[in-house]
Amino acid sequence: MNGMMRVKKDGLNGVLEYLKYLWYSWYSIIIAGLLTVFLVIEQHKYHLNFWEATYYSDMLTAIITFLSIIIGIYGILIPAVISAKEGKESIVSYFFQNADGKFFAECIRKIISSGILSVIGICLLYMHDVLSEKIYIWIFRISIFLILYFCLGSYRFIGIMLGLLVGRKSKKDMNKGTKRYKFRIDEEERNRINEKLLKRNADRVGGKSRKLDE
């Protein structure tokens, strides 16, 4: 609703910003869905049965290992971000004060859940000799979608968390990089100079008015 009100208010720029917002909100699902549909079409077209490949089980093991590593990275980064949030002058604290923390946490929860579901789906794919072909094919497709969604979402949010941790800087650290001028004057001295200038201008104006009267 707020997005549509912003579109009406800002015109074309509002439309572009709203479309950009929708893309960043849904691109993981859109790309994962399109790639899954493309894979399903190619599988029907060429009658591809990936589970009949010689090293199919080895591939599933490698995928589970990869997903476990990514989930483990979340387990390292999330406590680090939470601990960095305690610093009042850190970028992490500024981020959570101005961003929607609940939305951010919900997105991470969905991504981690998709990763766990992907691991469960791959474990079921080891049972190709027990499950019926129709059920197995649907588990295979859903697993592919979950893996793609997990990878795309992880790339985005791990990048955000790394940016917050690596790029965090306190105000004191920022002040260290500023130039310190040798002839800086304090507030009291500045006010005294301003009073002298105002008095001088007033004297000049008064002198000109007296000459005109004469």
TAFEN-V308511 format. One record per backbone hydrogen bond with DSSP energy under -1.0 kcal/mol. NH is the residue of the N-H (numbers start at 1). CO is the residue of the C=O. E is the energy in kcal/mol with one decimal. If there is no record, write none. Layout:
BEGIN
((NH,CO,E) (NH,CO,E))
END
This chain:
BEGIN
((5,1,-2.1) (6,2,-2.1) (7,3,-1.8) (8,4,-2.1) (9,5,-1.7) (10,6,-2.6) (11,7,-1.5) (15,11,-1.9) (16,12,-2.5) (17,13,-2.4) (18,14,-2.3) (19,15,-2.5) (20,16,-2.2) (21,17,-2.2) (22,18,-2.4) (23,19,-2.4) (24,20,-2.4) (25,21,-1.5) (26,22,-1.9) (27,23,-2.2) (30,26,-2.6) (31,27,-2.8) (32,28,-2.0) (33,29,-2.5) (34,30,-2.6) (35,31,-2.6) (36,32,-2.0) (37,33,-2.5) (38,34,-2.5) (39,35,-2.2) (40,36,-2.3) (41,37,-2.4) (42,38,-2.4) (43,39,-2.1) (44,40,-2.2) (45,41,-2.5) (46,42,-2.4) (48,43,-1.4) (52,49,-2.0) (53,50,-1.9) (56,53,-1.1) (59,55,-2.0) (60,56,-2.1) (61,57,-2.1) (62,58,-2.2) (63,59,-2.3) (64,60,-2.3) (65,61,-2.1) (66,62,-2.3) (67,63,-2.7) (68,64,-2.3) (69,65,-1.9) (70,66,-2.0) (71,67,-2.5) (72,68,-2.1) (73,69,-1.9) (74,70,-1.7) (75,71,-1.7) (76,72,-1.0) (77,73,-2.8) (78,74,-2.6) (80,76,-1.2) (81,77,-2.7) (82,78,-2.3) (83,79,-2.4) (84,80,-2.1) (85,81,-1.5) (87,84,-1.0) (90,87,-1.4) (94,90,-2.0) (95,91,-2.6) (96,92,-2.2) (97,93,-1.6) (98,94,-1.6) (99,95,-2.8) (101,99,-1.3) (104,100,-2.2) (105,101,-2.6) (106,102,-2.3) (107,103,-2.3) (108,104,-1.9) (109,105,-2.3) (110,106,-2.2) (111,107,-2.2) (112,108,-2.7) (113,109,-2.3) (114,110,-2.3) (115,111,-1.9) (116,112,-2.2) (117,113,-2.6) (118,114,-1.9) (119,115,-1.9) (120,116,-2.1) (121,117,-2.7) (122,118,-2.5) (123,119,-2.0) (124,120,-1.8) (125,121,-1.3) (127,124,-1.7) (130,127,-1.7) (131,127,-2.4) (136,132,-2.5) (137,133,-2.5) (138,134,-1.8) (139,135,-2.3) (140,136,-2.4) (141,137,-2.3) (142,138,-2.5) (143,139,-2.3) (144,140,-2.1) (145,141,-2.3) (146,142,-2.5) (147,143,-2.5) (148,144,-2.3) (149,145,-2.6) (150,146,-2.5) (151,147,-2.4) (152,148,-2.5) (153,149,-2.4) (154,150,-2.4) (155,151,-2.2) (156,152,-1.5) (157,153,-2.6) (158,154,-2.5) (159,155,-1.0) (160,156,-1.7) (161,157,-2.4) (162,158,-2.6) (163,159,-2.1) (164,160,-2.1) (165,161,-2.2) (166,162,-3.2) (167,163,-1.8) (174,170,-2.0) (175,171,-2.2) (176,172,-1.1) (178,175,-1.0) (190,186,-1.8) (191,187,-2.2) (192,188,-1.9) (193,189,-2.1) (194,190,-2.2) (195,191,-2.2) (196,192,-1.9) (197,193,-2.2) (198,194,-2.5) (199,195,-2.4) (200,196,-2.5) (201,197,-2.4) (202,198,-2.2) (203,199,-2.3) (204,200,-2.2) (205,201,-2.5) (206,202,-2.4) (207,203,-2.4) (208,204,-2.1) (209,205,-1.9) (210,206,-1.9) (211,207,-1.8) (212,208,-1.9) (213,209,-1.8) (214,210,-1.8))
END
